[in-house]
């Protein structure tokens, strides 16, 4: 028995998609979120986070520690030009950045599996706050020092046999969730 589509659905062509150009992105009102990559080693993950950040109008990305920086062909391959739209900065020490952001009144959220973490679906962002969302290394996650210094720790609930998600997948899940909650 085959699937019968009751209403015809036609895929849109790229020229039919309403998208911002680079200048339009720069002028657009941004989501009050900053992404912090804490020692992310995969260039493809870094590029994917740029692309995700572009999709949800993220203000800025901080690349910390061993996290590579554009321009790099493997970042460019997955970012697809998002390194030209999303603002970014390299900071060697994640903790010094965390202290600086906190002094600016930005609330720090680590995405990690931790005692006392708030499940993502239970976290309600305050639209009056700006958030820095910290994603960690593919093997070690967000450093304990950064987790301890965070205002909040959010965990993505998982119900299967695996213990973690890829860092770029985690960024997609968390940023989409927070974006939709803030836009309501």
Secondary structure, DSSP 8 states (H G I E B T S, - for coil): -----SS------GGGS----HHHHHHS--EEEEEEEES---HHHHHHHHHHHHHTTEEEEEEETT---SS-HHHHHHHTTGGGTSEEEEES-HHHHHHHHHHTT-EEEEE---TT-EEGGG----TTS-EEEEEEBTTTBS-HHHHHH-SEEEE----SS-S---HHHHHHHHHHHHHHHHH-
